[in-house]
Amino acid sequence: MLRPKLPDIPTLPTSNTVSTQHSHAPAPSAGRTLAPWVGAVAAVAVVGVVLTALLAAVAVSAVSVAIAALVLRSLVNGANKR
């Protein structure tokens, strides 16, 4: 049926200029791999996340207890005035 016509591929102009490529020497190896440190870094990251979550939970609990104390104090003071 209907087939799309693909555009013709343009040819690149050829030039007579010479391009120079600079080769860099590879960086010297330190002699040790980082594989043993990956586990330690992951463990520190996990412990940090867990401690941050626990700190956030304690902060949320402290705020909720403070709000509950304010509400109870308000109710007790209101009952005493009547």
Rosetta constraint file for C-alpha pairs under 8 A:
AtomPair CA 34 CA 38 HARMONIC 6.58 0.50
AtomPair CA 35 CA 39 HARMONIC 7.70 0.50
AtomPair CA 36 CA 40 HARMONIC 7.50 0.50
AtomPair CA 37 CA 41 HARMONIC 6.15 0.50
AtomPair CA 38 CA 42 HARMONIC 6.13 0.50
AtomPair CA 39 CA 43 HARMONIC 6.10 0.50
AtomPair CA 40 CA 44 HARMONIC 6.19 0.50
AtomPair CA 41 CA 45 HARMONIC 6.17 0.50
AtomPair CA 42 CA 46 HARMONIC 6.14 0.50
AtomPair CA 43 CA 47 HARMONIC 6.11 0.50
AtomPair CA 44 CA 48 HARMONIC 6.04 0.50
AtomPair CA 45 CA 49 HARMONIC 6.22 0.50
AtomPair CA 46 CA 50 HARMONIC 6.17 0.50
AtomPair CA 47 CA 51 HARMONIC 6.07 0.50
AtomPair CA 48 CA 52 HARMONIC 6.07 0.50
AtomPair CA 49 CA 53 HARMONIC 6.17 0.50
AtomPair CA 50 CA 54 HARMONIC 6.22 0.50
AtomPair CA 51 CA 55 HARMONIC 6.12 0.50
AtomPair CA 52 CA 56 HARMONIC 6.19 0.50
AtomPair CA 53 CA 57 HARMONIC 6.18 0.50
AtomPair CA 54 CA 58 HARMONIC 6.21 0.50
AtomPair CA 55 CA 59 HARMONIC 6.19 0.50
AtomPair CA 56 CA 60 HARMONIC 6.17 0.50
AtomPair CA 57 CA 61 HARMONIC 6.12 0.50
AtomPair CA 58 CA 62 HARMONIC 6.09 0.50
AtomPair CA 59 CA 63 HARMONIC 6.26 0.50
AtomPair CA 60 CA 64 HARMONIC 6.23 0.50
AtomPair CA 61 CA 65 HARMONIC 6.14 0.50
AtomPair CA 62 CA 66 HARMONIC 6.13 0.50
AtomPair CA 63 CA 67 HARMONIC 6.22 0.50
AtomPair CA 64 CA 68 HARMONIC 6.16 0.50
AtomPair CA 65 CA 69 HARMONIC 6.12 0.50
AtomPair CA 66 CA 70 HARMONIC 6.29 0.50
AtomPair CA 67 CA 71 HARMONIC 6.27 0.50
AtomPair CA 68 CA 72 HARMONIC 6.14 0.50
AtomPair CA 69 CA 73 HARMONIC 6.05 0.50
AtomPair CA 70 CA 74 HARMONIC 6.10 0.50
AtomPair CA 71 CA 75 HARMONIC 6.22 0.50
AtomPair CA 72 CA 76 HARMONIC 6.12 0.50
AtomPair CA 73 CA 77 HARMONIC 6.03 0.50
AtomPair CA 74 CA 78 HARMONIC 6.01 0.50
AtomPair CA 75 CA 79 HARMONIC 6.15 0.50
AtomPair CA 76 CA 80 HARMONIC 6.29 0.50
AtomPair CA 77 CA 81 HARMONIC 6.45 0.50
AtomPair CA 78 CA 82 HARMONIC 6.83 0.50
